[in-house]
Amino acid sequence: MIEATDFRDAMSLLTTAVNVVTTKGSSGIHGFTASAVCSVTDTPPTLLVCMNQTSRSHAHFLENKTLSVNVLGAHHEPISNAFASKLSSEERFKQGVWTQLATGAPILEDALVSFDCEIQDIQEVGTHSVFMCRVVAIKHAVSQGGADESLVYFNRAYHQVGQTEIA
């Protein structure tokens, strides 16, 4: 049998993009930092987002039935930390500049890319809910020097990945 700590140690070596996942609706405005996000299919465009069921905003995502995935650039480390902290939702959303697309879920204005989604299905797996999300709108960032670098998480630390210009 594999111990949870052994599994977490092994998974720390799987490099993942850092995202802030947000929602807004009748249950209010909420968000969290997530690395467990991936593409499922392009027809129809669908993402998978995993969220811990013990998260204080879990019930709000279930009730609102919408979310946006904001893919963070290297310069967004403070925003990632804020959305992973115990700050209130109001304090979290003071970080960055926010707008919205089709669903009303908050979109980070300068995210590398944002996916605006409707939650289509939810599966409970162990401690997490797996949201199957239909993408209804996409917003790409306008490139600004250095903003093309992605914030990633590897071996329990932030790193930057991106293209560098050759002089």
PELINKA-V234267 format. One record per residue. RES is the residue in three letters. D_CENTER is the distance of its C-alpha to the mean C-alpha in Angstrom with 2 decimals. Layout:
<<RES	D_CENTER> <RES	D_CENTER>>
//
This chain:
<<MET	30.83> <ILE	27.72> <GLU	26.88> <ALA	23.37> <THR	23.69> <ASP	24.85> <PHE	21.90> <ARG	19.39> <ASP	21.53> <ALA	21.50> <MET	17.75> <SER	17.38> <LEU	19.05> <LEU	16.51> <THR	14.66> <THR	10.92> <ALA	8.58> <VAL	6.47> <ASN	3.05> <VAL	3.40> <VAL	3.63> <THR	7.37> <THR	10.71> <LYS	14.28> <GLY	17.52> <SER	20.60> <SER	18.86> <GLY	17.62> <ILE	14.56> <HIS	11.87> <GLY	8.38> <PHE	6.95> <THR	5.51> <ALA	4.54> <SER	6.55> <ALA	7.87> <VAL	6.79> <CYS	9.94> <SER	12.47> <VAL	15.19> <THR	17.70> <ASP	18.53> <THR	21.22> <PRO	19.91> <PRO	16.52> <THR	14.26> <LEU	10.87> <LEU	10.53> <VAL	7.82> <CYS	9.41> <MET	9.87> <ASN	12.91> <GLN	15.66> <THR	16.98> <SER	14.09> <ARG	15.85> <SER	13.51> <HIS	13.64> <ALA	16.73> <HIS	15.41> <PHE	12.78> <LEU	15.81> <GLU	18.08> <ASN	16.21> <LYS	15.41> <THR	12.89> <LEU	9.23> <SER	7.44> <VAL	4.49> <ASN	5.35> <VAL	6.29> <LEU	8.11> <GLY	11.84> <ALA	14.22> <HIS	15.32> <HIS	12.11> <GLU	12.79> <PRO	14.19> <ILE	11.22> <SER	9.11> <ASN	12.28> <ALA	12.79> <PHE	9.70> <ALA	10.70> <SER	14.25> <LYS	16.71> <LEU	16.84> <SER	17.34> <SER	15.03> <GLU	17.61> <GLU	17.52> <ARG	13.77> <PHE	13.99> <LYS	17.03> <GLN	14.92> <GLY	14.52> <VAL	15.82> <TRP	14.28> <THR	15.59> <GLN	15.09> <LEU	15.89> <ALA	17.41> <THR	15.86> <GLY	15.75> <ALA	12.10> <PRO	11.39> <ILE	10.65> <LEU	10.67> <GLU	14.07> <ASP	13.91> <ALA	10.50> <LEU	11.66> <VAL	10.67> <SER	9.06> <PHE	9.42> <ASP	11.08> <CYS	11.74> <GLU	14.31> <ILE	13.98> <GLN	17.06> <ASP	17.52> <ILE	16.55> <GLN	17.97> <GLU	18.56> <VAL	18.78> <GLY	20.08> <THR	18.00> <HIS	14.87> <SER	14.22> <VAL	13.10> <PHE	12.06> <MET	13.59> <CYS	12.37> <ARG	14.80> <VAL	13.62> <VAL	16.05> <ALA	15.32> <ILE	13.86> <LYS	14.23> <HIS	14.88> <ALA	15.47> <VAL	19.12> <SER	19.93> <GLN	21.13> <GLY	22.79> <GLY	20.50> <ALA	17.30> <ASP	17.25> <GLU	16.27> <SER	12.86> <LEU	11.55> <VAL	11.69> <TYR	12.48> <PHE	15.89> <ASN	18.62> <ARG	16.93> <ALA	16.68> <TYR	14.79> <HIS	16.33> <GLN	16.46> <VAL	16.99> <GLY	18.57> <GLN	21.90> <THR	24.67> <GLU	27.65> <ILE	31.03> <ALA	33.73>>
//
